[in-house]
């Protein structure tokens, strides 16, 4: 069984807007140092916009790949052999969007919305959790449960 799902969201347009505003500000500013800072910052916003336009979760054989894109600067994987438990969940507004540690200490990889999968995995002797946002919670839960049951069997 293979799995690949890409979720898109309009949040990247905020980064595009900020980038455009910085480029315009740089164009209109007479100070050379401020121009350089604004132009570089504007280009960085475009780079982030390309990096956070979509979130893809896919099967990579022995691991689950979680990656923002289409410019793949931010990616991570979880080995199926390390997965202890998976659970369909709902995030809150406090969990937010993007890549960060949540208030409860787990990693959140979320692009948009509140549907997610909580994946507990073993790193050495510790069990950690990553919360993966998705607009296909039923499909991702089904896939991970099948992969996890094959590993246990």
N, C-alpha and C positions, 0 to 999 in steps of 0.2 A: 504494500500500500504506500503510495506517494502522497505528499501533501505540499501544496504551495498556494499561498493566498496573499494578495497585496491589497492593502487598505489605503485609500487616499483621503486627504482632508484639506480644507481650505486654509488652515493656519499658516501655511507657507506664504500666503499672500500678504500677511502682516509683515513678514521679513522682507518681501519684495518692496512693499510700500516704504518701510523704514530705509531700505537701501536706496530707493529712488530719492527720498527726501534728503538723505546724506549727500548724494551726488549733486543734487540741485543746490544744497547748501554750500558744498565745496565750490561749485561753479560761481556762485554769487558772492563768495567771501573774498575780500581783497588780500587777506593774510596768507602768505605762501604755506606756512607751517600748518595753519588750520585747514587749508585746501587739501594738503597731503593727507592729514589725519582723516578728514571727511571722505575723501575719495577711497582711501584704503578701508575705512570702516564700511562704506557703502558696498564695496566689492566683497567684503567679508560677509555682509548680510545676504548678498546674492548667493554666495557659497553655502551659507547655512540654509537658505531657502531651497536650494537644490538637494541638500542633504536631508531635509525633513519634509519632503513633499509626500512621501509614501512610507509605509511600514510593511515589509514583507516577512512572512514567517514561512519557512520551507524546510522540507526534509533533505538532509545532506548525507544520507546513508546511515552513518553511525551517530549523527548529531542533529539537533534542531537548530537551525540558523534563524536569528532574529536580526533584521537589518533595516535601517532607514536608508532612503535613497530618493532619487535614482543615483545620485553621487554617493557611492558606498563608503563614506567616512566613518560611520558609526555602526558597528556590527558586533554581535556576540553569539556564542553558541553554547548549547548545553548538551553534553553527551547523554545519549539515551541510557547508557549503563550507569549513570550517576543519578537518574531521576528516581525519587522515592515515591512521590505522590503528585497527582494533578487534580485540580479542582476548578470548576467553573465558578466565577465570582463576578461581583460588580464593584467597580472602584467608586470613590467619592470625589467630589470636587477638591478635597484636600490632597488626594493622590496626584492630581494634576496630569499634565501631559509632557512628553519629552522623555529624557533619560535622567533619572535622579534617584536618590535614596528617599523613600517615603518617611513619614513621621514614625512609622512602626519599624523602620530599619531595613526594609527589603528594597530591592531594586525594582524600579518601575520603568518599563519600556512601553510607552503608550502614545499614540498619535492623536486619537480623537474618540470621543464617546466614553461610555462607562462599562461596557462589556469587556471581560478579561478572563485570562486563565492564570491561576496561581500554580506555579511549578516549584515543588520542593525538590532539591537535589543535594547530593552529598559531595562535599569538598573535604577530603581527609576525614576527620572525625566529626566535623560540623555539618549540620543540615541547614542549608540556606534556601531562601525563596526568591524567585523572580516573578513579578507580575507582568504579564504580556497582554497589552491591549489588542483587541481584535473586533472586527465587525462580523466575524464568523465563529462565535463561541462554540456552537454545536459541532461544527466540522472539526475545529481544532481539538475540542475535548474528545470527540470520537477517535480522531487519529492518534492522539497521545495515549488514550486508554488502550487502544489496540497495540501500539508500540510497547507500552509498559507491560501489558499482559504477556506479550511474546518474550520480553526480557525475563520475566519472572518464571515463565513455563520452562 
